[in-house]
Structure formats: structure tokens, C-alpha cells
Amino acid sequence: MNNYVSRFLFAVACLTWLGCSSGTDTPAVTATAGTGGLAGSVASPGTAGHVAAAGGGGSTVTGSAGTPAVVAGRSGAAGSVAGSGTGVAGMAVVQAGAPGGTAGAAGAAAGSGGAGGGTAAGAGGSMAAGGASNLTGTLGALGAVKPVMNGWATTNGLETLIYLSSSPLTCAMMMTKGVKWLASLPAGTQVIEIVVRGTAMVGTTPVGALQGEVNYAEGSKSSSSEVTAKSGSIMFTKAEAKKVFEGMVMATYASGNLMGTFHADWCEGGTEY
């Protein structure tokens, strides 16, 4: 039995590993190599990620130059005052002919940014400095209005008084403590008196009874010889209490007339003429 087993095991070993026969009729059995397993699939490489496109460069916007903020204004042409004859241009008073030869009341206004306007005097006329009085007309027997040398303003307590003299007149000459001073001036002197009730203020006062007054008198004489205007108007364009008074005046007399601009400085303690 042991012999039988030994032969059986040998035969199996020969068939399995050695490929030999048992001796007699048993054909040799060739072991076929087993079919090799399918090669494992090679994983496809992953698709490359998209490369983000570079962002386009930001547009550079160049701002247009701003319009200049301030445009230079055109230079104003120089103003001028011209004219001839004795025509009257209302309250503005623009006369340049002989004998008055008075520059326009407004003067020649300088153009905005322009050269100062010129002020021309008429033939035989006068050209007063800025701010001075410029009057024209005829004062009865005293003749054509003469250039004003001095202008003063004062008060009698109830009224504001303006005195315009064609001869030199100082404030001290008016400080006579109530004594009339008209007679102290040379003969032929024209003294124009403008009177408004109370304190003068900017505005217009008509000439008439219990209103405004525009009188004139001659030096060396009594104030009782004064001549009073029948009609007219008084316009204050500046009225600085106890300082400066300026404006325009127009008056009509029985024989003659007066118009133009006036300027008067304050005379504290001055007396009526």
C-alpha cells in the first residue's frame, strides 16, 4: 500500500511540476500557461486646467483740461464827457459849452477794468476836482454862475444848511456865534444857500414853501437881499452826519436858473449867512 501511494504521489508530482509520464500509455500532459490577466488600464492623465486669461489692462482715461474758471473781462473803454452849447441834460447835468463848461455830474465813469474816463471842460468853463461842486446857470444880476471855491455844511438846530461860495470861505469865517457873515465877503461874491428841514438824508426834496430852499445872495451885502428859487429839487446822494454832504440841485428863479452837483464838508459851529 505504501508503494502504491508513493507511485501515485510521484505521478502527480510529475504531472504537476516535472511534466513526466508514468511509464506505459499515459500521454504526457503539457500544462498550458494560464492566460495572463488583462493589463490594468492606465488612467488617462487629467485634462489640464484652463489657465485663466490675463486680465486686460485697465483703460487709461486722460481727463480733458478743464475750462479756465475765470475768463478775463474785456477792458472797458475810457469814458468821456463831451458836448457843447447850453443844453441841459436833466438832473445828471452834462454841459460843456461856454460859459458854464461844467463836466457831467457823473463825471466819466471808468469802464470795468478799463482806463479812467476823461473829464473835459467846455471852452471857457471850469474843470473841478473830483468831489467838488459843479454848477451852471444864471443868477439874475450876478450873471453866470461862477466856479465854487468852497462848500460847507452846518445847522441852525432846525435845518441843515449848505453854503457854496465863489470866493474863499473858511469854516472859521462862518463861526461867528450867530453874527451874519455874508457882508464880510467881497462884493461880487456869489453865495448859494441850500436848505433842508431837519437832518439831511439821502433822497430828494422838492423846492417850495415849507420844503427845500435854494437861495443866493451877493457878498458884502445883508442876507436879507437873498433871492429865493420858485421851484426845483434838491437830491442828496451822500449825507454823512457831521462829515460830508453831496448831491445835485436844480432851481428856477424869476430871472435865472441853477443846476449841477455840490459837495460840502461839515463846519461845526458855523452860522447862517
C-alpha positions as CSV (number, residue, x, y, z in Angstrom):
1,M,0.0,0.0,0.0
2,N,2.8,2.3,0.8
3,N,4.3,1.5,-2.6
4,Y,1.0,2.4,-4.3
5,V,0.8,5.7,-2.5
6,S,4.4,6.5,-3.4
7,R,3.7,5.9,-7.0
8,F,0.6,7.9,-7.0
9,L,2.3,10.9,-5.5
10,F,5.2,10.6,-7.9
11,A,2.8,10.6,-10.8
12,V,1.0,13.7,-9.5
13,A,4.3,15.4,-9.0
14,C,5.4,14.5,-12.5
15,L,2.2,15.8,-14.0
16,T,2.2,18.9,-12.0
17,W,5.7,20.1,-11.9
18,L,8.0,17.9,-13.9
19,G,5.9,17.1,-17.0
20,C,6.9,13.3,-17.0
21,S,4.9,10.2,-17.7
22,S,4.1,7.3,-15.5
23,G,5.8,4.9,-17.9
24,T,3.3,2.9,-20.1
25,D,0.4,4.5,-22.1
26,T,-0.3,7.7,-20.2
27,P,0.4,10.6,-22.7
28,A,2.4,13.4,-21.5
29,V,0.2,16.3,-20.4
30,T,1.6,19.7,-21.2
31,A,0.5,22.4,-18.8
32,T,-0.8,25.4,-20.7
33,A,0.2,28.6,-19.3
34,G,-2.7,30.4,-17.9
35,T,-3.9,33.4,-19.8
36,G,-2.3,36.4,-18.4
37,G,-4.7,38.9,-16.7
38,L,-5.6,42.0,-18.7
39,A,-3.2,44.7,-18.1
40,G,-4.8,47.3,-15.9
41,S,-6.0,50.4,-17.7
42,V,-3.7,53.3,-17.4
43,A,-5.6,56.2,-16.1
44,S,-5.7,59.0,-18.6
45,P,-4.0,62.0,-17.4
46,G,-6.4,64.6,-16.2
47,T,-7.2,67.4,-18.5
48,A,-5.0,70.3,-17.8
49,G,-6.9,73.1,-16.0
50,H,-7.6,76.2,-18.0
51,V,-5.1,78.8,-17.5
52,A,-7.0,82.0,-16.6
53,A,-6.5,84.6,-19.2
54,A,-4.7,87.6,-18.1
55,G,-7.0,90.5,-17.3
56,G,-6.9,93.2,-19.9
57,G,-5.0,96.3,-18.9
58,G,-7.3,98.9,-17.4
59,S,-8.1,101.7,-19.8
60,T,-6.3,104.9,-19.0
61,V,-8.6,107.9,-19.5
62,T,-6.9,111.2,-19.7
63,G,-9.2,113.9,-18.5
64,S,-9.6,116.8,-20.8
65,A,-8.2,120.0,-19.4
66,G,-10.9,122.0,-17.5
67,T,-12.1,125.2,-19.0
68,P,-10.4,128.1,-17.3
69,A,-12.5,129.2,-14.3
70,V,-12.2,132.9,-14.9
71,V,-12.3,134.5,-18.3
72,A,-10.6,137.8,-18.3
73,G,-13.2,140.6,-18.9
74,R,-12.8,142.9,-21.7
75,S,-11.2,146.2,-20.8
76,G,-13.7,148.9,-20.6
77,A,-13.3,151.8,-22.9
78,A,-12.3,155.0,-21.3
79,G,-15.4,157.0,-20.6
80,S,-15.7,160.5,-21.8
81,V,-17.8,163.6,-21.3
82,A,-18.4,165.7,-24.4
83,G,-20.9,168.2,-25.6
84,S,-21.4,171.8,-26.4
85,G,-23.9,174.6,-26.0
86,T,-26.0,175.3,-23.0
87,G,-28.4,172.3,-23.3
88,V,-29.4,170.8,-20.0
89,A,-29.5,167.0,-19.6
90,G,-31.9,166.7,-16.7
91,M,-30.5,166.2,-13.2
92,A,-27.4,164.4,-14.5
93,V,-26.3,167.8,-15.8
94,V,-23.9,167.2,-18.7
95,Q,-22.9,170.6,-20.0
96,A,-19.6,171.6,-21.6
97,G,-20.2,174.7,-23.5
98,A,-19.2,178.2,-22.6
99,P,-19.7,179.8,-20.2
100,G,-20.6,177.1,-17.8
101,G,-18.3,174.4,-19.2
102,T,-19.2,172.0,-16.5
103,A,-18.3,168.4,-16.7
104,G,-21.1,165.8,-16.5
105,A,-22.4,165.3,-12.9
106,A,-21.5,161.6,-13.0
107,G,-18.1,162.5,-14.5
108,A,-16.8,160.0,-17.0
109,A,-17.2,156.6,-15.4
110,A,-14.3,154.4,-16.0
111,G,-15.1,151.2,-17.9
112,S,-14.9,148.0,-15.9
113,G,-11.2,147.2,-15.8
114,G,-10.6,150.0,-18.3
115,A,-8.8,153.2,-18.2
116,G,-10.3,156.0,-16.2
117,G,-12.6,158.2,-18.2
118,G,-11.6,161.6,-19.1
119,T,-13.4,164.7,-18.0
120,A,-13.3,167.5,-20.5
121,A,-14.2,171.1,-19.7
122,G,-16.0,173.3,-22.3
123,A,-14.5,176.4,-23.7
124,G,-14.2,179.0,-21.0
125,G,-15.6,176.5,-18.5
126,S,-14.1,175.1,-15.3
127,M,-12.9,171.6,-14.5
128,A,-13.3,171.0,-10.8
129,A,-11.5,168.3,-8.9
130,G,-13.4,165.1,-8.1
131,G,-16.0,165.5,-5.4
132,A,-16.1,169.3,-5.8
133,S,-19.2,171.3,-6.7
134,N,-20.0,171.8,-10.4
135,L,-22.8,174.3,-11.0
136,T,-24.1,176.2,-14.1
137,G,-26.8,178.7,-14.8
138,T,-27.5,182.4,-14.3
139,L,-28.1,184.2,-11.1
140,G,-30.0,187.3,-12.1
141,A,-28.0,190.5,-11.8
142,L,-25.0,188.5,-10.6
143,G,-24.7,186.9,-14.0
144,A,-23.4,183.4,-14.9
145,V,-22.7,181.1,-12.1
146,K,-19.1,181.3,-11.0
147,P,-16.9,178.3,-10.0
148,V,-17.4,177.3,-6.4
149,M,-14.3,177.8,-4.3
150,N,-15.5,176.3,-1.0
151,G,-18.5,174.3,0.2
152,W,-19.6,174.0,3.8
153,A,-22.4,172.4,5.7
154,T,-23.8,173.3,9.1
155,T,-27.0,173.5,11.1
156,N,-29.1,176.1,12.9
157,G,-30.7,173.4,15.0
158,L,-33.8,173.0,12.9
159,E,-32.3,172.8,9.4
160,T,-29.3,171.6,7.5
161,L,-27.6,174.4,5.6
162,I,-25.2,174.1,2.7
163,Y,-23.2,177.2,1.6
164,L,-21.3,177.3,-1.7
165,S,-19.1,180.4,-2.2
166,S,-17.3,181.7,-5.3
167,S,-14.8,183.4,-3.0
168,P,-12.6,181.8,-0.4
169,L,-14.7,180.9,2.6
170,T,-13.3,179.0,5.6
171,C,-15.1,177.3,8.4
172,A,-13.6,179.8,10.9
173,M,-15.1,182.7,8.9
174,M,-18.5,181.1,9.5
175,M,-18.0,180.5,13.2
176,T,-19.4,184.0,14.2
177,K,-21.6,182.8,17.1
178,G,-24.8,184.0,15.4
179,V,-23.5,187.1,13.7
180,K,-24.2,187.1,9.9
181,W,-21.0,186.7,7.9
182,L,-22.2,187.4,4.3
183,A,-21.2,191.0,4.5
184,S,-17.6,190.0,5.2
185,L,-17.1,188.6,1.8
186,P,-16.0,190.7,-1.2
187,A,-18.6,192.3,-3.5
188,G,-19.5,190.3,-6.5
189,T,-19.1,187.0,-4.5
190,Q,-21.9,184.5,-5.2
191,V,-23.0,182.6,-2.2
192,I,-25.6,179.8,-2.8
193,E,-27.6,178.6,0.2
194,I,-29.2,175.1,0.1
195,V,-31.6,174.4,3.0
196,V,-33.5,171.2,4.0
197,R,-35.6,170.8,7.1
198,G,-34.1,168.7,9.9
199,T,-31.1,166.4,9.2
200,A,-30.2,165.9,5.6
201,M,-30.7,162.4,4.4
202,V,-30.1,160.6,1.1
203,G,-33.1,161.3,-1.1
204,T,-34.8,164.1,-3.0
205,T,-36.6,167.1,-1.5
206,P,-38.7,169.4,-3.7
207,V,-38.1,173.2,-3.6
208,G,-41.1,175.1,-2.3
209,A,-42.8,176.5,0.7
210,L,-42.1,174.6,3.9
211,Q,-39.9,172.3,1.9
212,G,-36.4,172.8,0.5
213,E,-34.8,176.1,-0.4
214,V,-32.2,177.1,-2.9
215,N,-31.3,180.8,-2.4
216,Y,-28.4,183.0,-3.5
217,A,-27.0,186.3,-2.3
218,E,-24.1,188.6,-3.0
219,G,-21.1,189.1,-0.7
220,S,-20.7,192.5,1.1
221,K,-24.5,192.7,1.4
222,S,-27.1,191.6,4.0
223,S,-28.6,188.2,3.8
224,S,-31.9,190.0,3.6
225,S,-31.0,190.6,-0.1
226,E,-31.1,186.9,-0.9
227,V,-33.1,185.6,-3.9
228,T,-35.3,182.5,-3.4
229,A,-36.0,179.9,-6.0
230,K,-39.6,179.5,-7.2
231,S,-39.2,175.7,-7.9
232,G,-36.7,173.0,-8.3
233,S,-35.3,170.0,-6.3
234,I,-32.5,169.0,-4.0
235,M,-31.1,165.5,-4.2
236,F,-28.6,164.2,-1.6
237,T,-26.6,161.3,-2.9
238,K,-24.4,161.3,0.2
239,A,-25.3,162.5,3.7
240,E,-22.8,161.6,6.4
241,A,-23.8,163.4,9.5
242,K,-21.3,166.0,10.6
243,K,-18.9,164.8,7.8
244,V,-19.7,165.1,4.1
245,F,-22.8,166.1,2.1
246,E,-23.0,165.6,-1.7
247,G,-25.8,165.7,-4.3
248,M,-27.5,167.5,-7.1
249,V,-29.6,170.7,-7.2
250,M,-31.9,172.3,-9.7
251,A,-33.6,175.6,-9.2
252,T,-35.6,178.2,-11.2
253,Y,-35.7,181.9,-10.3
254,A,-37.7,184.8,-11.6
255,S,-34.6,185.7,-13.5
256,G,-32.3,182.8,-14.0
257,N,-31.7,179.2,-13.1
258,L,-29.2,176.9,-11.4
259,M,-28.3,173.3,-11.7
260,G,-25.4,171.0,-11.1
261,T,-23.7,169.0,-8.3
262,F,-22.5,170.1,-4.9
263,H,-20.0,169.0,-2.3
264,A,-19.8,170.3,1.3
265,D,-17.7,169.4,4.3
266,W,-19.1,169.8,7.8
267,C,-18.4,173.0,9.7
268,E,-19.2,172.5,13.4
269,G,-20.3,175.8,14.9
270,G,-21.0,177.5,11.6
271,T,-23.6,180.3,11.5
272,E,-26.2,181.2,8.8
273,Y,-25.0,183.7,6.3
